[in-house]
Amino acid sequence: MTYKELVRKLRLLGCEEIPRRGGGSHRKWTNPSTGKATIIPDWGNKDLKKGTIHAILKQLGIDWRDFLKA
């Protein structure tokens, strides 16, 4: 799953990107319903590993099954 595919699902689940102040290949995201935040690597068309996606969801307080349904 690429960054763009992940972001599309996160937005459907109510997550928001925090505006960046500088360059870099990582972006900060927050889940307003849980108050949790995480950093997500933006590597363009490279796929993110499944373990990385699981860690991102855990840090944002999103259940894996809810993510799959989105």
N, C-alpha and C positions, 0 to 999 in steps of 0.2 A: 504494500500500500504506500503510495507516495504522500508527500506532505499535503498536496492539494486535495486528495481524496480524504485524508484524515481531517483536514480543516472543514471540509464540507459537512461531515458528520458532526463535528464538534459544534459548529454553528447551529445545526438543527437541534442539538441538545441544549442550547442556550449559552454556550461558552463564548467568550469575547477575547479578541487579541488586544494586548496593551500596546499602544503606539511605541515604536522604537525611537531611541535617541541617537543611535549611531549605526554603523554598518555591522556586518557579521552574518553568520549563517544560522543563527538561532533566534527564535522569537518567543516572547513571554505571553502565555495565555492564562486566563482566569475563568473560574466557574462561579458566577455571582450567587447561584443558589446554595453552594456549599462554602463559599468564601475561600476556596483553595486555588492555588496557582502553580504553574509549572513552566519549564522551558522546553520548547519543541524544536528539534533541528530541522532547518529548511534546506534540504539538499537537492532541490529541484526535482528532477525526474528519477532520482535514485530511490529505491524502496527502503522504507524504515523497517527494521527487524520487528518481528512479532513481540519479542520481549520488551522492546522499547515502547511499543504501542501499549502493552499491558501496564507498564510502569507509568506512562503518561496518564492513562485512565485512572489508575489507582491514586495518583497524586491529585487529580482533579475531582475525585470522589464520584466517578461514573462507573456503573456496573457494566461488565463486559456484554451481558445480554442486551441491555438497553442500547449500547453502542452498535451492536450487530443489527438491531431493528431499525436504527436511524437511516 
